[in-house]
Amino acid sequence: MSTRTLTLDDRLHNYLVEHSLRDTPEQQGLRELTHNHPLSVMQISPEQGQLMSFLVKLIGAKRIIEIGTFTGYSALCMAQALPSDGELICCDVSSEWTDIGRPFWQAAGIEQHIDLRIAPALQTLDSLLDAGQAGSFDLAFIDADKTNYTHYYERCLQLVKPGGLIMFDNTLWSGAVADPTINDEDTSALRALNSQLHQDARIDISILPIGDGLTLARKR
């Protein structure tokens, strides 16, 4: 019996992608376009996008909120998995970045399911809570400024219903969270979040070593 996760070298990673990934043309096109962006490192991996799409279908999500949309690849993956009456609220501060993804949302026929809100995410989350939408979301994906992750988490924990799922990106942070010599602001924030989630009795938790680390938290 193995006591640890299998290490993926390039050959095995390529095998995984070749035998698992089912890209839509829009997903492939947006991913390839974003690859040339100066901040392309902010885009999630295709296998992570497919997992998130799988989870949307698995839990039967109809209402999703995403914090940090960038060029819209993760939004595309999740929105394509929504039912015909599904809704995805996307929070971002850059129309320049999100405009890159809009043509692909349109081509995939899912733009009408995406409510893009260009504003500070905390402002959008608070407005949803003020509008009485606590407990009305099935899933939340947090992938924005790391120093605000705990603030996003507390809002999302109110917004998702019991049994709902909150996903956090970058929680392994290229391994920096496990290196005590690295203490920059982002790393320290993610390290604190990981400790908080581990001890939080309000959720069930699993950290997956996919992409840059994906934490799944199920609201009890």
Buried (B, 14 or more C-beta within 10 A) or exposed (E): EEEEEEEEEEEEEEEEBEEEBEBBEBBEBBBEBBEEBEEEEBBBBBBBBBBBBEBBEEBEBBBBBBBBBBBBBBBBBBBBBBEEEBBBBBBBBEEEBBEBBBBBBEBBEBBEBBEBBBEBBBEBBEEBEEEEBBEBBBBBBBBBBBBBBBEBBEBBBBBBBEEBBBBBBBBBBEEBBEEEEBEEEBBBBBBBBBEEBEEBEEBEBEBBBBBBBBBBBBBE
